[in-house]
Amino acid sequence: MSSRRSEALAFSLVSGINMAMARLVDIWDSIGIMEEQRVERMETVKKHIESLLNDMITEEAALKHRIGSNIISFQKQLETLCLEMSLEPSKLEEGLSVLQSEKNLRLQVEALLKEKAERLKEARGLQEQDEELCVELCATPYYIPTGSLPSRTQLQELRQHIHTLTQEKNSRVKVFAGLREDIGHMMEEMGHEPETSLEKEALCSDDDVFLLTHENIKALKLLLCQLEVKRKALTCTRDDLKGRAVSLWERLDVTELERAEFQDGLLGTLSEDITLWQKEVDRMEVLQRARIADVIIKVRQELVLFWDKCMFGPAQRETFNVHFCDDSFTEGLLSIHEAELQRVKACYERARPLLENVEKWEKNWALFQDFERKASDPNRFSNRGGALLKEAKDRVRVQKMLPKLEEELRVGVEDLEKIHGFPILVRGQKVMEYISSQWEEHRMQRGKEKNERMTKKGETSQTFKTPSKRPYAGVSVGSTPNKIKKTPNQTTLRSTCPSSSGTPSSSLSMTAKPPLSAQKGQRSRVLDSSHIPLQEINSEKKHLRIGSYSEFTSELSKKTNHDAVLNSTVKDIF
């Protein structure tokens, strides 16, 4: 379309020149100008037209040359900018005119120059922020070569570096503020005045005193730890003085009103409280020396209390009897008593969990023995209101609790003895030996009670037995006592097979009335055997030592014709 317009414009230009020349010829004809003059005039016109066209051609050629030079310059500048800005070299599109190529190159160069200026401006701002943060945190700034233009990647990394440093600064500021606040509170609590330069700077309100460095944070943490140790030491000192004062108050019968008045004044720092407690202890010790006899007596009472808590046996208490029975009340004797009291208290604190478990076992052991005694009481079946059901539930609970407690005690004793390296005694015995002795004593007591019941039963049968007593069911009437021989196995069978009512079941020896001499002989044998100890009755059997509830219950599950006769449901042994 553009070419058609230019061709039409050129045709019109030629037509215009032709028309202009024809017009000049007409004018010249009308004037009467001769041919020579016409030629001269036409040459002048020609010169003017050629001059104008040559000038225009010269200008357009210069324009073309200038555009070509610009293209070369822009290409070089573009290559340099791409190299400086770490960009890929730009390529011109093919098929473009010279003028369009020059325009595209010029626009690209202008865009890169603008981006370069923006990069330099942003880089200067970011580097200033980075330097400030690095000075505060004592960190290394992000490195960009001097005089070089940062790339887009470098600018992004610099922004990330500043972001990381900013977060680190906020974190350190928070840690610094917390440490300084804790140090201030701790010094105030203890009444401690800052002595070192670090302590003074830690309490300074100026935030610029400390650089936010790891070394300064470590220094503040170390200072805080030292202050915590000091506070703990002051607290222990105060607690020791307080315990000493309270102990003296108890010994000297100081009234609650006096104690409250003194404690109301303890609202200061730890150092001040320690000073006040020390003065109170000194005052109480002066009063104690004036009432030394009463104080020693109270210390002895407290000592006996802790002996009982520690379950000391007579042998363990006897070592202190010399001082305990000393009537020469002196400060030296008081010091000896206080040292012994502190030792016993330390023993109690060291073995408190174990002693509490022993005490719990003793309570359950007492309940178990009480249930065993109730089981032998025939009147308990006359109780109403669910007492027997409650008793059965409690009995099951105690029977489950005893072996559990004994196992806990065994493990606890082993661990404690490994830690301290010496045996733990209860009532003068090792813990498990003490428990075994209780079970053995219980077994012996049960045997003794059975022997006494058999003795009373034999005496009762001699007094109230009549010759006209009918034989028991299940035995032939025609049988005679002379034909029945009582064997040791029968005796054992009778002793281990109780009836449903809790009394011994009938045996073949009661089917018929034997002669009087035979009755006397049998009765005398029963009476004599009832006085034989339980160990002698079982002399042919293996002697079994019951050491715990679990062993005791395992014996209960044995059959009656086995060696042991420890079943608690058996009332008689003959």
C-alpha positions as CSV (number, residue, x, y, z in Angstrom):
1,M,0.0,0.0,0.0
2,S,2.8,2.4,1.0
3,S,4.7,1.6,-2.3
4,R,1.6,2.4,-4.4
5,R,1.2,5.7,-2.7
6,S,4.9,6.6,-3.2
7,E,4.6,5.6,-7.0
8,A,1.5,7.7,-7.3
9,L,3.2,10.5,-5.6
10,A,6.3,10.2,-7.9
11,F,3.9,10.1,-11.0
12,S,2.1,13.2,-9.7
13,L,5.5,14.9,-9.2
14,V,6.5,14.2,-12.8
15,S,3.1,15.3,-14.0
16,G,3.4,18.5,-12.0
17,I,6.8,19.3,-13.5
18,N,5.5,18.6,-17.0
19,M,2.5,20.8,-16.4
20,A,4.8,23.5,-14.9
21,M,7.1,23.4,-18.0
22,A,4.1,23.5,-20.3
23,R,2.8,26.5,-18.4
24,L,6.2,28.2,-18.7
25,V,6.3,27.4,-22.4
26,D,2.8,29.0,-22.9
27,I,4.0,32.1,-21.0
28,W,7.1,32.3,-23.0
29,D,5.0,31.9,-26.2
30,S,2.7,34.7,-25.2
31,I,5.6,36.9,-24.4
32,G,7.5,36.0,-27.6
33,I,10.7,34.8,-26.1
34,M,13.0,33.3,-28.6
35,E,14.3,29.7,-28.6
36,E,17.7,30.6,-27.2
37,Q,16.2,32.4,-24.3
38,R,13.8,29.6,-23.7
39,V,16.7,27.1,-23.6
40,E,18.5,29.3,-21.2
41,R,15.5,29.7,-19.0
42,M,14.8,25.9,-19.1
43,E,18.4,25.2,-18.1
44,T,17.9,27.5,-15.1
45,V,14.8,25.7,-14.1
46,K,16.6,22.4,-14.5
47,K,19.5,23.6,-12.3
48,H,17.1,24.7,-9.6
49,I,15.3,21.3,-9.6
50,E,18.5,19.3,-9.8
51,S,20.1,21.4,-6.9
52,L,17.0,20.8,-4.8
53,L,17.0,17.1,-5.4
54,N,20.7,16.8,-4.8
55,D,20.4,18.6,-1.5
56,M,17.6,16.3,-0.5
57,I,19.6,13.3,-1.6
58,T,22.6,14.5,0.4
59,E,20.5,15.0,3.5
60,E,18.8,11.6,3.2
61,A,22.2,9.9,2.6
62,A,23.5,11.5,5.8
63,L,20.4,10.4,7.6
64,K,21.0,6.8,6.4
65,H,24.6,7.0,7.5
66,R,23.7,8.4,10.9
67,I,21.1,5.6,11.4
68,G,23.7,3.0,10.6
69,S,26.2,4.6,13.0
70,N,23.5,4.6,15.7
71,I,22.8,0.9,15.1
72,I,26.4,0.1,15.5
73,S,26.7,2.2,18.6
74,F,23.6,0.9,20.2
75,Q,24.7,-2.7,19.5
76,K,28.0,-2.1,21.3
77,Q,26.3,-0.3,24.2
78,L,23.8,-3.1,24.5
79,E,26.5,-5.7,24.6
80,T,28.4,-3.8,27.3
81,L,25.2,-3.3,29.4
82,C,24.3,-7.0,29.1
83,L,27.8,-7.9,30.2
84,E,27.7,-5.5,33.2
85,M,24.2,-6.5,34.2
86,S,24.9,-10.3,33.7
87,L,22.2,-10.6,31.1
88,E,22.0,-12.7,28.0
89,P,23.1,-10.9,24.8
90,S,20.2,-9.4,22.9
91,K,19.6,-10.4,19.3
92,L,17.9,-8.3,16.6
93,E,14.9,-9.6,14.8
94,E,15.5,-10.5,11.1
95,G,13.6,-8.8,8.3
96,L,13.5,-5.4,10.0
97,S,14.4,-2.1,8.2
98,V,17.3,-0.1,9.3
99,L,15.2,2.5,10.9
100,Q,13.2,-0.1,12.9
101,S,16.3,-1.9,14.0
102,E,17.8,1.4,15.2
103,K,14.6,2.2,17.1
104,N,14.5,-1.3,18.8
105,L,18.1,-1.1,19.8
106,R,17.6,2.4,21.1
107,L,14.6,1.3,23.3
108,Q,16.5,-1.7,24.6
109,V,19.5,0.5,25.6
110,E,17.3,3.0,27.3
111,A,15.5,0.2,29.3
112,L,18.8,-1.3,30.4
113,L,20.2,2.1,31.4
114,K,17.1,2.7,33.5
115,E,17.4,-0.7,35.1
116,K,21.1,-0.1,35.8
117,A,20.4,3.1,37.6
118,E,17.7,1.4,39.7
119,R,20.0,-1.4,40.5
120,L,22.7,0.9,41.6
121,K,20.3,2.9,43.8
122,E,18.8,-0.2,45.4
123,A,22.2,-1.7,45.9
124,R,23.4,1.4,47.8
125,G,20.4,1.3,50.1
126,L,20.6,-2.4,50.7
127,Q,24.3,-2.2,51.4
128,E,23.8,0.6,54.0
129,Q,21.2,-1.6,55.8
130,D,23.4,-4.6,55.6
131,E,26.4,-2.7,57.1
132,E,24.3,-1.4,60.0
133,L,23.0,-4.8,60.9
134,C,26.4,-6.4,60.6
135,V,27.9,-3.7,62.9
136,E,25.2,-4.4,65.5
137,L,25.5,-8.2,65.2
138,C,29.2,-8.3,64.5
139,A,28.5,-10.2,61.4
140,T,30.2,-10.3,57.9
141,P,28.5,-8.0,55.3
142,Y,27.3,-9.5,52.0
143,Y,30.2,-9.1,49.5
144,I,29.7,-7.2,46.3
145,P,32.9,-6.2,44.4
146,T,33.5,-2.5,44.5
147,G,32.6,-0.7,41.3
148,S,30.7,-3.6,39.9
149,L,27.0,-3.6,39.1
150,P,25.2,-6.2,41.2
151,S,23.2,-8.7,39.2
152,R,19.6,-9.6,39.9
153,T,20.7,-12.7,41.7
154,Q,23.1,-10.8,43.9
155,L,20.4,-8.2,44.7
156,Q,18.0,-11.0,45.7
157,E,20.7,-12.7,47.9
158,L,21.5,-9.3,49.5
159,R,17.8,-8.9,50.3
160,Q,17.6,-12.4,51.8
161,H,20.8,-11.7,53.8
162,I,19.3,-8.5,55.2
163,H,16.1,-10.4,56.1
164,T,18.0,-13.1,57.9
165,L,20.0,-10.5,59.8
166,T,16.9,-8.6,60.8
167,Q,15.3,-11.8,62.1
168,E,18.5,-12.6,64.0
169,K,18.6,-9.1,65.4
170,N,15.0,-9.4,66.7
171,S,15.7,-12.7,68.2
172,R,18.8,-11.5,69.9
173,V,17.1,-8.4,71.2
174,K,14.4,-10.6,72.7
175,V,17.0,-12.8,74.3
176,F,19.0,-9.8,75.6
177,A,15.9,-8.2,77.0
178,G,14.8,-11.4,78.8
179,L,18.3,-12.0,80.2
180,R,18.7,-8.5,81.5
181,E,15.2,-8.5,83.0
182,D,15.9,-11.8,84.7
183,I,19.2,-10.5,86.0
184,G,17.5,-7.4,87.3
185,H,14.8,-9.3,89.1
186,M,17.3,-11.8,90.6
187,M,19.5,-9.1,91.9
188,E,16.5,-7.3,93.3
189,E,15.3,-10.5,95.0
190,M,18.7,-11.2,96.5
191,G,19.4,-7.5,97.4
192,H,22.6,-7.8,95.4
193,E,24.3,-4.6,94.3
194,P,26.1,-4.7,90.9
195,E,29.8,-5.0,91.4
196,T,31.4,-5.9,88.1
197,S,31.2,-3.8,84.9
198,L,29.2,-6.6,83.3
199,E,26.6,-6.4,86.1
200,K,26.4,-2.7,85.8
201,E,26.0,-2.8,82.1
202,A,23.4,-5.5,82.4
203,L,21.2,-3.2,84.6
204,C,21.9,-0.1,82.4
205,S,18.7,1.2,80.7
206,D,20.6,2.2,77.5
207,D,20.0,-0.4,74.8
208,D,23.1,0.6,72.9
209,V,25.5,-0.4,75.6
210,F,25.6,-4.0,74.5
211,L,26.3,-5.1,71.0
212,L,24.0,-8.0,70.0
213,T,26.8,-10.6,69.8
214,H,26.9,-14.2,70.8
215,E,29.8,-13.5,73.1
216,N,27.7,-10.9,75.0
217,I,24.8,-13.3,75.2
218,K,27.0,-16.0,76.6
219,A,28.4,-13.5,79.1
220,L,24.9,-12.6,80.3
221,K,23.8,-16.2,80.5
222,L,26.9,-17.0,82.5
223,L,26.2,-14.1,84.8
224,L,22.6,-15.3,85.2
225,C,23.8,-18.8,86.1
226,Q,26.2,-17.4,88.7
227,L,23.4,-15.3,90.2
228,E,21.1,-18.4,90.3
229,V,23.8,-20.4,92.1
230,K,24.2,-17.5,94.5
231,R,20.4,-17.2,95.0
232,K,20.2,-21.0,95.6
233,A,22.9,-20.7,98.2
234,L,21.2,-17.8,99.9
235,T,17.9,-19.6,99.8
236,C,19.5,-22.7,101.4
237,T,21.1,-20.6,104.0
238,R,17.8,-18.9,104.8
239,D,15.9,-22.2,104.9
240,D,18.5,-23.7,107.2
241,L,18.3,-20.7,109.5
242,K,14.5,-20.8,109.3
243,G,14.5,-24.5,110.2
244,R,16.9,-23.9,113.0
245,A,14.7,-21.0,114.3
246,V,11.5,-23.0,114.0
247,S,13.1,-25.9,115.9
248,L,14.2,-23.6,118.6
249,W,10.7,-22.0,118.8
250,E,9.3,-25.5,119.3
251,R,11.8,-26.4,122.0
252,L,11.4,-23.0,123.8
253,D,7.6,-22.9,123.4
254,V,7.5,-19.6,121.6
255,T,3.9,-18.5,121.1
256,E,2.3,-18.3,117.7
257,L,1.8,-14.6,118.1
258,E,5.5,-14.0,118.5
259,R,6.2,-16.1,115.5
260,A,3.7,-14.3,113.4
261,E,5.0,-10.9,114.4
262,F,8.5,-11.9,113.4
263,Q,7.5,-13.5,110.1
264,D,5.5,-10.4,109.2
265,G,8.7,-8.4,109.1
266,L,10.2,-10.8,106.5
267,L,9.2,-8.9,103.3
268,G,12.6,-7.8,102.2
269,T,15.3,-9.3,100.0
270,L,17.0,-12.6,100.7
271,S,20.1,-11.0,102.2
272,E,17.8,-9.0,104.6
273,D,15.8,-12.1,105.5
274,I,19.0,-14.0,106.2
275,T,20.2,-11.3,108.5
276,L,16.9,-11.3,110.4
277,W,16.8,-15.1,110.7
278,Q,20.4,-15.1,111.9
279,K,19.5,-12.6,114.6
280,E,16.5,-14.6,115.6
281,V,18.6,-17.8,115.8
282,D,21.2,-16.1,117.9
283,R,18.5,-14.8,120.3
284,M,16.9,-18.2,120.6
285,E,20.2,-19.9,121.2
286,V,20.8,-17.5,124.1
287,L,17.5,-18.5,125.6
288,Q,18.2,-22.1,124.9
289,R,21.4,-21.9,126.9
290,A,19.4,-20.5,129.8
291,R,17.0,-23.4,129.6
292,I,19.4,-26.2,128.5
293,A,17.7,-29.0,130.5
294,D,14.2,-28.5,129.1
295,V,15.7,-28.2,125.6
296,I,17.6,-31.5,125.9
297,I,14.5,-33.2,127.1
298,K,12.5,-32.0,124.1
299,V,15.3,-33.0,121.8
300,R,15.2,-36.5,123.3
301,Q,11.5,-36.6,122.8
302,E,11.9,-35.6,119.1
303,L,14.7,-38.2,118.8
304,V,12.5,-40.9,120.1
305,L,9.8,-39.8,117.6
306,F,12.2,-40.1,114.7
307,W,13.6,-43.4,116.0
308,D,10.0,-44.7,115.8
309,K,9.6,-43.2,112.3
310,C,12.8,-44.9,111.2
311,M,11.7,-48.2,112.9
312,F,15.0,-48.5,114.7
313,G,15.4,-51.7,116.8
314,P,16.7,-51.8,120.4
315,A,20.3,-52.4,119.2
316,Q,20.2,-49.4,117.0
317,R,19.0,-47.2,119.9
318,E,21.3,-48.7,122.5
319,T,24.4,-47.1,121.0
320,F,23.1,-43.7,122.1
321,N,21.9,-44.8,125.5
322,V,25.0,-43.4,127.2
323,H,24.2,-39.9,126.1
324,F,20.4,-40.4,126.3
325,C,20.6,-41.3,130.0
326,D,23.2,-38.6,130.9
327,D,21.8,-36.1,133.4
328,S,24.6,-33.6,133.1
329,F,22.8,-31.1,130.9
330,T,25.5,-29.1,129.1
331,E,25.9,-27.5,125.7
332,G,28.2,-30.3,124.7
333,L,25.5,-32.9,125.5
334,L,23.0,-30.8,123.6
335,S,25.3,-30.7,120.5
336,I,25.6,-34.5,120.7
337,H,21.8,-34.9,120.8
338,E,21.3,-32.4,117.9
339,A,23.9,-34.3,115.8
340,E,22.2,-37.6,116.5
341,L,18.8,-36.0,115.7
342,Q,20.2,-34.7,112.4
343,R,21.6,-38.1,111.6
344,V,18.3,-39.8,112.3
345,K,16.4,-37.2,110.3
346,A,18.8,-37.8,107.3
347,C,18.2,-41.5,107.6
348,Y,14.5,-41.0,107.6
349,E,14.6,-38.7,104.6
350,R,16.8,-41.1,102.7
351,A,14.6,-44.2,103.4
352,R,11.2,-42.4,103.6
353,P,9.5,-44.2,100.6
354,L,10.7,-47.6,101.9
355,L,9.6,-46.9,105.5
356,E,6.2,-45.7,104.3
357,N,5.8,-48.9,102.3
358,V,6.8,-50.9,105.4
359,E,4.2,-49.0,107.5
360,K,1.6,-49.7,104.8
361,W,2.5,-53.4,104.9
362,E,2.2,-53.5,108.7
363,K,-1.3,-52.0,108.5
364,N,-2.4,-54.6,105.9
365,W,-0.6,-57.3,107.9
366,A,-2.7,-56.3,111.0
367,L,-5.8,-56.4,109.0
368,F,-4.9,-59.9,107.6
369,Q,-4.3,-61.2,111.2
370,D,-7.6,-59.7,112.3
371,F,-9.4,-61.4,109.5
372,E,-7.7,-64.7,110.5
373,R,-8.9,-64.3,114.0
374,K,-12.4,-63.5,112.9
375,A,-12.4,-66.6,110.7
376,S,-12.0,-68.7,113.9
377,D,-15.0,-67.0,115.6
378,P,-18.2,-69.1,115.0
379,N,-20.4,-66.1,116.2
380,R,-19.5,-64.1,113.1
381,F,-22.2,-66.0,111.1
382,S,-24.9,-64.4,113.3
383,N,-24.0,-61.0,112.0
384,R,-26.5,-59.3,109.7
385,G,-26.6,-56.2,107.5
386,G,-23.9,-57.3,105.0
387,A,-21.0,-57.4,107.5
388,L,-19.8,-60.8,106.2
389,L,-19.9,-59.6,102.6
390,K,-17.9,-56.5,103.5
391,E,-15.5,-58.6,105.5
392,A,-15.0,-60.9,102.5
393,K,-14.3,-58.0,100.1
394,D,-11.8,-56.5,102.6
395,R,-10.1,-59.8,103.1
396,V,-9.7,-60.3,99.3
397,R,-8.3,-56.8,99.0
398,V,-5.8,-57.4,101.8
399,Q,-4.7,-60.7,100.4
400,K,-4.0,-59.1,97.0
401,M,-2.2,-56.1,98.6
402,L,0.2,-58.0,100.8
403,P,2.2,-59.8,98.0
404,K,2.3,-56.7,96.0
405,L,3.7,-54.7,98.8
406,E,6.2,-57.4,99.6
407,E,7.5,-57.4,96.0
408,E,7.8,-53.6,96.1
409,L,9.7,-53.7,99.3
410,R,12.0,-56.3,98.0
411,V,12.9,-54.3,94.9
412,G,13.1,-51.0,96.9
413,V,15.4,-52.6,99.5
414,E,17.7,-53.9,96.8
415,D,17.9,-50.6,95.0
416,L,18.5,-48.6,98.3
417,E,21.1,-51.0,99.5
418,K,23.0,-50.8,96.2
419,I,22.9,-47.0,96.3
420,H,24.1,-46.6,100.0
421,G,26.1,-49.8,100.3
422,F,24.8,-50.9,103.7
423,P,21.7,-53.0,104.8
424,I,18.4,-51.3,105.6
425,L,17.1,-52.5,109.0
426,V,13.6,-52.4,110.3
427,R,13.0,-53.3,114.0
428,G,16.6,-54.4,114.1
429,Q,16.2,-56.8,111.2
430,K,16.6,-56.7,107.5
431,V,13.3,-55.8,105.8
432,M,12.7,-59.1,104.1
433,E,13.9,-61.0,107.2
434,Y,11.5,-58.9,109.3
435,I,8.6,-59.9,107.0
436,S,9.6,-63.5,107.1
437,S,9.8,-63.5,110.9
438,Q,6.2,-62.1,111.0
439,W,5.0,-64.8,108.8
440,E,6.8,-67.4,110.9
441,E,5.4,-66.0,114.1
442,H,2.0,-66.1,112.6
443,R,2.4,-69.7,111.7
444,M,3.6,-70.6,115.1
445,Q,0.7,-68.7,116.7
446,R,-1.8,-70.6,114.5
447,G,-0.3,-73.9,115.5
448,K,-0.4,-72.9,119.2
449,E,-4.1,-72.0,118.9
450,K,-4.9,-75.3,117.3
451,N,-3.1,-77.2,120.0
452,E,-5.1,-75.2,122.7
453,R,-8.4,-75.9,120.9
454,M,-7.6,-79.6,120.7
455,T,-6.7,-79.6,124.4
456,K,-10.0,-78.0,125.4
457,K,-11.9,-80.4,123.0
458,G,-10.3,-83.4,124.7
459,E,-11.3,-82.1,128.1
460,T,-14.8,-81.4,127.0
461,S,-15.2,-84.9,125.5
462,Q,-14.1,-86.5,128.8
463,T,-16.6,-84.5,130.8
464,F,-19.8,-84.7,128.6
465,K,-19.4,-87.9,126.5
466,T,-22.3,-90.5,127.3
467,P,-22.1,-94.2,126.6
468,S,-25.5,-94.2,124.9
469,K,-24.4,-92.0,122.1
470,R,-25.6,-93.2,118.7
471,P,-23.2,-94.0,116.0
472,Y,-22.8,-91.6,113.1
473,A,-24.6,-92.3,109.8
474,G,-22.7,-94.2,107.2
475,V,-21.2,-96.7,109.7
476,S,-22.6,-100.2,110.3
477,V,-24.1,-100.6,113.8
478,G,-22.8,-104.1,114.1
479,S,-19.2,-102.9,114.0
480,T,-17.3,-102.9,117.3
481,P,-14.6,-100.5,118.5
482,N,-12.2,-103.4,119.1
483,K,-12.1,-104.2,115.4
484,I,-11.2,-100.6,114.5
485,K,-7.6,-99.6,114.7
486,K,-6.7,-95.9,114.5
487,T,-3.7,-95.4,112.3
488,P,-1.6,-92.3,112.0
489,N,-3.0,-91.8,108.5
490,Q,-6.5,-91.6,109.8
491,T,-5.4,-89.1,112.4
492,T,-3.9,-86.9,109.7
493,L,-7.0,-87.3,107.6
494,R,-9.2,-86.1,110.3
495,S,-7.0,-83.2,111.1
496,T,-7.0,-81.9,107.5
497,C,-10.6,-82.5,106.5
498,P,-13.0,-80.0,108.2
499,S,-16.7,-80.2,107.9
500,S,-18.9,-77.5,106.4
501,S,-19.7,-76.1,109.9
502,G,-16.1,-75.5,110.8
503,T,-15.9,-78.5,113.3
504,P,-14.0,-81.7,112.7
505,S,-15.8,-84.4,110.7
506,S,-16.7,-87.8,112.1
507,S,-14.3,-90.7,111.8
508,L,-14.5,-94.5,112.1
509,S,-13.3,-94.4,115.7
510,M,-16.6,-92.8,116.8
511,T,-18.9,-95.5,115.3
512,A,-19.3,-97.4,118.5
513,K,-18.5,-97.0,122.2
514,P,-15.2,-98.8,123.0
515,P,-14.5,-100.3,126.4
516,L,-13.8,-97.9,129.2
517,S,-10.2,-98.9,129.3
518,A,-9.9,-98.4,125.6
519,Q,-11.7,-95.1,125.9
520,K,-9.2,-94.0,128.6
521,G,-6.3,-95.1,126.5
522,Q,-7.5,-93.3,123.5
523,R,-8.4,-90.2,125.4
524,S,-5.1,-90.1,127.1
525,R,-3.3,-90.4,123.8
526,V,-5.4,-87.5,122.4
527,L,-4.6,-85.4,125.5
528,D,-1.0,-86.2,125.3
529,S,-0.7,-85.5,121.6
530,S,-2.6,-82.2,122.1
531,H,0.2,-80.9,124.2
532,I,2.9,-81.8,121.7
533,P,4.3,-78.7,119.8
534,L,3.4,-78.3,116.2
535,Q,7.0,-78.8,115.1
536,E,7.2,-82.2,116.9
537,I,3.9,-83.3,115.3
538,N,5.4,-82.6,111.9
539,S,8.8,-84.0,112.9
540,E,8.6,-86.6,110.1
541,K,7.7,-83.9,107.6
542,K,9.8,-81.4,106.0
543,H,10.0,-78.2,108.0
544,L,8.8,-75.3,105.8
545,R,9.6,-71.7,106.6
546,I,6.9,-69.3,105.3
547,G,8.7,-66.1,104.4
548,S,6.0,-64.1,102.5
549,Y,2.3,-64.0,101.8
550,S,2.8,-65.5,98.3
551,E,4.5,-68.5,99.8
552,F,1.8,-68.8,102.5
553,T,-1.0,-68.8,99.9
554,S,0.9,-71.3,97.8
555,E,0.8,-73.7,100.8
556,L,-2.9,-73.1,101.1
557,S,-3.4,-74.5,97.6
558,K,-1.7,-77.8,98.4
559,K,-3.7,-81.0,99.0
560,T,-4.4,-82.0,102.6
561,N,-2.3,-85.1,102.4
562,H,0.8,-83.1,101.5
563,D,3.5,-82.3,104.0
564,A,2.4,-78.8,105.1
565,V,-0.5,-78.3,107.6
566,L,-0.7,-74.5,107.2
567,N,-4.2,-74.2,105.8
568,S,-6.0,-71.5,107.8
569,T,-9.4,-73.2,107.4
570,V,-8.2,-76.3,109.3
571,K,-9.4,-76.0,112.9
572,D,-7.9,-79.2,114.3
573,I,-4.9,-81.3,113.6
574,F,-6.2,-84.5,115.1
